[in-house]
């Protein structure tokens, strides 16, 4: 046990949406296993879902706490996207600035040694800086994606090609990475700054924590640190701190299926025979696309669990699945359809799961790596097209479905990925070819490396210790 006098106190201020909230909670839990007093600053109604795992950690003797920031009672004219509660599918543009005063108040009162803020609280790093406490930034993606974005926004190669579909190479990176203009975020294509991004905050911060591990992307970690000059600690994969079934089953929010039904279904299948299909917490697919996906899955003859998330407005209401599809899948025991939140970690780690059709959100990608599961990549927005390149071209643990159009998470796409492409990708990944076996082998090797990284003496373990050491050295300067 570390004595209180020698203990660092770190506050963690997660963003409200699933893809950012979930890893930050894990991050706080991870630091508490290193002897830090971790306090998670939650917004009203946002903490309840994590209570159970935090309480379990506390019964194990970890020094971890939740503090709920109180919203001011009179909320003057709030912008339309202002935050009022945590929501797994909250937009990255949710305005959280109403929390600024409550944050500053608690920092002045408690004066922790460090505050880790999510980059989507666009105002928060400056606020932490203003109080004179070291701030560390968490922005939720990997070094590879940041190197790609740096290269694109330095050379603007997409402006030198003749069409949206003509490939171009990214200059200066350790591997040859090709993209098309249609795969780039709209704000990159139009040379506009990502809305509200605070460069000053990043500049003034103590550094950044990255949810990745050195052995996954060594050349890009070096590039990020040395070419781009970023001070980064690679401390992941943070999801590996979920060690028991209960933590894995209720991560983020309560699942729409009970864990026993899900595990029973998986237990009835052979190892590596099931494809898990999910597009994260935020993305909304159009019914036209979902119908193609359903037909492709059915034609592939593969077992699958499909977590159907949010759906874009449909004139047909709920009747967007092909006629009789659901019934056929139940009768043949071929597919399990989860309408709503799935216990993703639990599913991915099951021995029956051999593939993951994913939108390449960074958490999902890394969770798949940790589980040793190869992927079908179906990027949609954010930095997901970069992540696809890491999975397919660098790590070689996935096949592309053929998604080529970047669009915002809530926009209808012009291009639909047809059922033939879905069927072909599923057969390629799950059909037992030598190429697919090689992908499985590589994925399993990476999973072992991920586990070693977070064990005592591993690269991520050492980076957590290094950050703790640097923060403690600030004590001496006080
Ligand atoms: N997730 C989950 N169940 C779901 C959907 C998502 O547990 O039904 C979790 C998933 O395990 C991951 C996070 O939500 O930790 C999604 O993050 P990611 O970066 O993959 O995508 P985003 O939701 O940010 O697009």
Boltz pocket constraint, residues with backbone or C-beta under 6 A from the ligand:
constraints:
  - pocket:
      binder: B
      contacts: [[A, 18], [A, 19], [A, 20], [A, 22], [A, 88], [A, 140], [A, 251], [A, 252], [A, 278], [A, 279], [A, 280], [A, 281], [A, 282], [A, 283], [A, 307], [A, 340], [A, 341], [A, 342], [A, 343], [A, 344], [A, 345], [A, 360], [A, 361], [A, 362], [A, 363], [A, 364], [A, 365], [A, 367]]
      max_distance: 6.0
